[in-house]
Amino acid sequence: MNKTITILCPVFNEVENIENFYNVFSQYTQDIIGYKFNYVFTDNHSTDGSFEVIKRLSNLYPNIRGYRFSKNFGYMKSIYTGFINSNDDACVIFDCDLQDPPNLIGEFIKAWEGGNKVIYGKRSARIEPKSLSIFRSSYRKFENFVKGYEVQIESGSWFLDKQVIMELRKIEFDPYLPGLISRLGFNTLGIPYLRGAREKGTAKGNIPLYLAYARDGLVSGTITPLRLMVVLGAIISLVSFGLMFYFLFAKIFMGAPFASGVAALSTITLFGFGINFILLGVLGEYIGRIYMEKESRHAAIIEETCGSRLE
């Protein structure tokens, strides 16, 4: 019996690319023997008629299914919702802009059959300014330092085994999905490739989104930043104690001409800041534990579906 693989495509205002995406990928996958491919499009409440295109295609082809969300829940939640609604042996994600080539599927399948549960496309080169490359590399090193482990999965194309998807269903959504998948601990492999340029439509990424993604990466799955607040508070407290003894020594033994009350006010202010940082850090430690254990994060709300259930 053929193994089944879901090709997941998140969509937001991609009316120019949807049909071309299906044609390109279906033409490539028809030559892969021993596998059946289904297509799932997750529409993040597009406003350009994207879901109408998905509905039309689902009426023409029985292996297409579409989900339209009740609002724009963001890229990562769109992917997560598509993953947990996949019932096939594996699920692979590709963006609708065709920047990630379809021949990656063949490489992913080879790695999958070789025992890897998580496979991702690893860009061998990036077309971007040198300053951005330096910033990206520095951020990665800082993220690894904060987390204490390396998140290998890059944004782009991912291939997940059904066992990984079953584990994702058991846990709540995390905005930093690469980190969440990495923490599951399955065998992971990166496949180098060259990413092409977008041919149609406009890119949806921007600086605020990238910064939000970086922020999620730093705080996801770790409370190290909160612990750093305790360390910072302790350092400031030590400095304030040192200055306090200096002011006292200088005033009593060296006759330093400090204005009345300046030394005491400076010492008390610095010491107070240090204590506040420590207290905030301790409170943050407990809040962080509550956040990590209790906060409920669900998948995107599906407003409308189209196509077969692909079961």
Stockholm file with secondary structure:
# STOCKHOLM 1.0

chainA/1-311         MNKTITILCPVFNEVENIENFYNVFSQYTQDIIGYKFNYVFTDNHSTDGSFEVIKRLSNLYPNIRGYRFSKNFGYMKSIYTGFINSNDDACVIFDCDLQDPPNLIGEFIKAWEGGNKVIYGKRSARIEPKSLSIFRSSYRKFENFVKGYEVQIESGSWFLDKQVIMELRKIEFDPYLPGLISRLGFNTLGIPYLRGAREKGTAKGNIPLYLAYARDGLVSGTITPLRLMVVLGAIISLVSFGLMFYFLFAKIFMGAPFASGVAALSTITLFGFGINFILLGVLGEYIGRIYMEKESRHAAIIEETCGSRLE
#=GR chainA/1-311 SS CCEEEEEEEEESSCTTTHHHHHHHHHHHHTTCTTEEEEEEEEECCCSSSHHHHHHHHHHHCTTEEEEEESSCCCHHHHHHHHHHTCCSSEEEECCTTCCSCTTHHHHHHHHHHTTCSEEEEEESCCCSCHHHHHHHHHHHHHHHHHHSSCCCCCSSCEEEEHHHHHHHHHSCCCSCHHHHHHHHCCCEEEEEECCCCCCSSCCCCCHHHHHHHHHHHHHTTCCHHHHHHHHHHHHHHHHHHHHHHHHHHHHHTSCCCCCTTHHHHHHHHHHHHHHHHHHHHHHHHHHHHHHHHHCCCCCCCEEEEEECCCC
#=GC SS_cons         CCEEEEEEEEESSCTTTHHHHHHHHHHHHTTCTTEEEEEEEEECCCSSSHHHHHHHHHHHCTTEEEEEESSCCCHHHHHHHHHHTCCSSEEEECCTTCCSCTTHHHHHHHHHHTTCSEEEEEESCCCSCHHHHHHHHHHHHHHHHHHSSCCCCCSSCEEEEHHHHHHHHHSCCCSCHHHHHHHHCCCEEEEEECCCCCCSSCCCCCHHHHHHHHHHHHHTTCCHHHHHHHHHHHHHHHHHHHHHHHHHHHHHTSCCCCCTTHHHHHHHHHHHHHHHHHHHHHHHHHHHHHHHHHCCCCCCCEEEEEECCCC
//
